[in-house]
């Protein structure tokens, strides 16, 4: 295990000590779904979305330069497609559990520094985004502002992914050096 992996593990454990992590949308009400700004706010007030998109952003940061530009757009497109599945309607059994398992798989792949092809990277991130979009589409009430809400949601998601990519690049260069048995390779 690398020094950076230990750093991220400690950082993640400290973040999960917050009791609000267990509640995905602690401050959400049915009246909030009211257009573009509500869509932008929604992903920023739910720890499930922030954690999932940070993991996706860290994953994307490992991609090639060409993929680095395309994968965030793929993720948002897959989220929108996942949301559209609720309108057809297609029922995905245990979607919340699939989303959690997908995020866990992606996190484990990051933790163990798994080397995979760009196609596998796109499939794993795309699956997480599709299911995540599906789960979050239930937060959009079918009113006249649903399209604006989805656009705000997509823009905010891109911003969270961009922050994660930036954090990953900065931490890649400035992660603290840790001493101990981690150094033995």
N, C-alpha and C positions, 0 to 999 in steps of 0.2 A: 504494500500500500504506500502511495506517495505521501509526501508532506502536505501537498495541497489537498489530497483526499481527507486526511485527518483534520485539516483546518476546516473544510466544508462540513465534515461530520460534527465537529464541535459547534460550529456556527448554526447548523441545522437543529441540533439538540437544544441549543439556547433559544432558538426561535420557537420551537415546539413547546417550550415550557409555558408559553403564553396560553391561558385557558381559552381565548377566543379562537384559537386555531381549530378547535373541535367544532365550532359553529360556523358553517360555511358562509352564511349571510345574516349576520347578527343584526344589521340595521336596515333590512329590506322590508318594504311594505308594498302592498298591491297598488297603492296610489302613486308610488314613485315612478312607475313605468309611464313616462309621459314625454317621450321624444329623445332627441339627440343627446342632450346633456345627461339625462338619466341613464342612457346607454353607455355613455363615457364613464359615469360614476360607478355603475354596477360592478365592473371587474375590479375596481380599486378598493371596494369595500368588502370583498369576499376573499378570505384567505385561500379557499380552494382554487380560485382562478389565479390568484397571484402565484401560489406555489406551483401549480401546473404550468403556467406560462414561463416562470423563471426556470423550471427544469427544462422546458422546451428551448428556451433561449440559451441556456448553458449547453444544451445538446447541439443546437445550431451553430454556436460559436466554434465548435470543433470541426465544422464542415469546411470544404474548400471555399475559396473566395467566390467562385461562381455560384455555388450552392448557398452561400451566405446571403446572397441577394434574393434568391428564389424561395428558399424554405420558409421565411416568415410569411410571404404571400400565400404559399401553399397551406400553411397552418390556418391562416385566417379564412381562406377559401373553403377548407375542409370544415371549419367551424360553422360557416354559413350553410354549407350543404347539410351538415348535421342538424342545424336548426330547421332547415327546410323539410327534413324527414318527419318532423312532428306535424307539419301541415298536411302531409299526404293522406292519411296518417300511417306511419310505420311504427310499430312498437318494438323497441329493443329491450328485451328482458334484462333486468339487473344492470341497466346502463350506468348507474352510479358506481357499482362495484367494478365494472369493466374500466371505467375512467380511473378509479383509484389504482387498480392493478396495472393499467397502462402507465400511469405516472410513476408507480413503484418500479416497474420494469425499466423505464427510461432512467430513473434515478440509480438503479443498480448498474445499468450499463455505463453510466457516468462514473459511478464510484469505482468500478473495476476497470475503467479505461478501456472498454470494449472497442475493438477496431472492427467496424462494419462498413459495407459498401454504401455509397450515397443512396442507392435504392432502398436498402434496409432502413437507413436513417430516415428517409422520407416516409416510408411505410409506418414506422413506429410513431414518429411525430404526427403524421397524418391521422393515424388511428386515434391517438389521444385527442387530437383536435376535433375529429368527427364526433366522437362520443361526448366530448366536452360541450360542443355546440348543441348537440341533441339535448343534453341535460339542461343547459341554460336556456334553451328556447321556451321552456315552460315558464320562465320568468317574464316573457314577453306576452302581455295581454293583447289579444287581437283587436287593437283599436286603430285609429287612423295614423298613429305615430309609430307603428311597429317597424316600418322601414327606416325611419330616422333613428329609432332606438338601436336597430341592428347595425347601422352605420357607425354610430357612436361607440357601440360595443366593439366593433371591429377595429376602429381607430385606437381605442384605449388598449386593446389586446396587442396591437402592433407596437404601441409605446412600451408596454411591459416587456415584450420580447426584446425590443431594442435596448432597454435598460439592462436586461439579463445578459445580452451579448456584450454590451459595454463593460458590465461588471466582470464578466468572465475574462475579457481581454486585459482589464486592469489587474485583476487578481492573478492572472497567469504570470504577470511580471513582478507583482509586489506582494504575493502571499508570504506570510511570515515563515521563516525557516524554523522548523521544529526539531528538537533534539530527541534522541531516544531510539528505541528499537525499530522505528519506522525507517530509519536511514539504512538499515542493513538490506542489501540487495545483492 
